[in-house]
């Protein structure tokens, strides 16, 4: 099996070097950039299997890089940052990141999240089906969501959350289950990020079309109901 190519964009030189050495030890091929614009240039010039991306960078921010990448690619992206407020995490995920890891972190945790991100990427490539609940449809090959034939514009995480709910329609999913599946890791004590994204989905689907798709079981979790 060919080595997976990782691009690490991190302006903390010592941290970048530490992560680079650990990833190479694990068998990854690693390219490193300490500047946002330089990192974006590498992305445009080469193919990478994953991008590890600092949020605060000189030149271009991690958010801007993520947005640009997502216009043309679904390559897995994991944000590495010192910011740990929910609003910062939501911003990173909304820009298209697959996961979010707060510094300082253990290298074992990063490796675990990378494995999960790779698995999700592989699953997306193999599960190309049309899912439906009432008149809501999800075309997983095109990553397209429609309600009554009208296209609904969703961010990457909103789409993945809705997909997970629809794949398990009529089953109540706990916040912890949703975090593990959609975000790839259990954010201990931070399950409110699920509530934030459920509100986003309800605004774009339930409220926009005046229909009830997403239901709440208070104190337990959420589910999509097939009428």
N, C-alpha and C positions, 0 to 999 in steps of 0.2 A: 504494500500500500504506500502511495506517495506521501511524503511529509506534508502536513497541513501548514500553509503559510499564514503567519500571524503578523499584523501590523500593529505596533504599540506606539501610540502618540501620547507622550507624557513629558512635561517640561521639568519634572524633578529628576535630575540626572542620576542620582544615586538609586532612587526607587526604580527608574527605568532599567538601569543596569542590573539590579537585583532580579527584577521580573524577567528580563531578557535571558539571563543565565539559567534561571529555574525552568523557563519554558523550553530552552534548548536542551536542558538535561532530560526533559520529558519527551523529547523527540520532535518538537516543533521547529520549523524554520521561521526565524524572527527577523523582522526589519523594524528599526526604531527611528522615530523622529521626535524632536523636542519643540517643534514649532507647528502651529496649526496650518499655515499656508504650505509649508514643506510637506506635511503629512497629506494634505489634500492633493498635492501634486503627485505624490507616490500612488495614491489611490487611483488617480486618473491614468497613471502610466503602467501599473502592474495589477495582476489578479491576486487577491488575498482571500483566504477562507474565513477569516475573522478579523475584526478590528477592535482593539482595546483602546479606549478613548478617554483621555482626561477631559473634565468639563471646562476648566479654566486654562486656556492656552494663549500664548502670544500669537498674533497674526490673525487666526480665526478661532472662535470658541468651539468647544466640542459640540454644542447644540447646532451651530451653523454647519459644521462638517457633517453631522448626522443628517440634517435636513437635505443637504446636497446629495449625499450618498443615496438616500432613500428615493430620490427622483429616478434613479436608474438601476438600483440594486437592492436585493434582500439579504446581502451578506450579514451574518450575525454581528451585532455590535454590543459590547459591554462597556458601560460608562464606569470609569474609575475616578472618584472625586472625594474631596474632603467635606463637601456639602452634604448634610444629612437631613435637611428639612424636607417634609413631604412635598412642598411646592416645587423644590428643586428636582426631586425624583420624578414628579409628574411631568415637569418640563422636559427632562431628559427622555422619558419614555414616550411622551407625545411627539418628540422630534424623530422617533423611530428606533430608539435603542431597544434591544431585547432584554437587557438586564442592567442593574445598577449596583455597584459595589462601593461601599464607603471606606475610605482610608481611616486608620490603618487596617489592613486586612491580612489574613493568613494566606499564604500561597496555596494551601490545600483547598481553601474556600474558592479562590479564583479558578483553580483547575476544575473543581466540581461544577461550578457555574458554566465554565466553557464546555464541559461535556454535555450538560443539559441543553445549552444553546445549539450545539452541533446536532443533538438528537432531534430537537424541535425543527431545525432546518431540514433534516432528512425526512422527518414525518410529513412536512409540508410538501415535499417533492413527490411523495408516494400517495398521499391522500387527496386525490383530485375528484371530488364528488359534488353533487348539488344537494344541499340541505334545505328543508322547508319547514316552517312552523306558521300555520295560518297562511297569510299572503306575504310573509317574510321569507325571502330566499337568499341563500349564500352559495355563490359559485366559487368553490375553493380553488379552482384552477386559475381563475381570473382575479381572485380575492375581491369579488364584487358582491355588495349587499344591496338588495332592492326590497321595497315594500310596495305591493301593488304595481310593480313594474317601474317604480320611481327609484332611481339610484340614491343611496344614502352614503355620504362621504364620511368615512371613519378614519381615525388615526390607527396606527399599527396596533397599539395595545387595545384600543376599543374593539377593533376587528377580532383580535385573538380572544378577548373576553367573551364577546358575543358568540363566536364560533364554539367555544368550550361549553357555554350555556346551551346552545342549540344542539350540539352533539349529545348532550345529556338531558334533553327536554323531559319535563315531568319528574326530574330527580332534583331534590334539594341539595345544593352544593354549599358546604361551609366556606367561610372566608379563607380558612387555611388551605382547603383543597384547591380553591381558585388561585391562591397565591402560588402554590407549588406547581400547578399546571401552567398557568399563564405567564407568571414571572419566573418560574424555574427555581424558586428558592423560597423558603419560609422566612418572611420578614417578621421576626419575633416581636410582638407588641405593636406592629405597624399595619395591622390588617385594615386600617381605615383607608388605605390606598384603594382597596377594592370598592369601598363605599363611594369614593370619589369617582371612580370610573363607571360604576353603575349609574350614578347621577348623570354623567355625560351621555351614556347610552340612552337613558330614559328621555333626556331632552331631545335627542336626535331621532328617536324612534317612537317611543310611547306617546310623548307629548306632541311631537310634530305630526303624527298620523292619528292622534286621538284614539289609540288602541292600547290595550294592556298586554304587553308581551312578557315583561320581566316582573316577577312576583317576589315578595319578601316574606320569609318566615322569621319573625322577630326573634332575635337572640340566636338564630341558627345560621341562616344564609339566604341564598337566592336561587330561583329556578325560572326557566321559561316553560310556559304552559301551552300545551296543544289543546285548543278548544274542541 
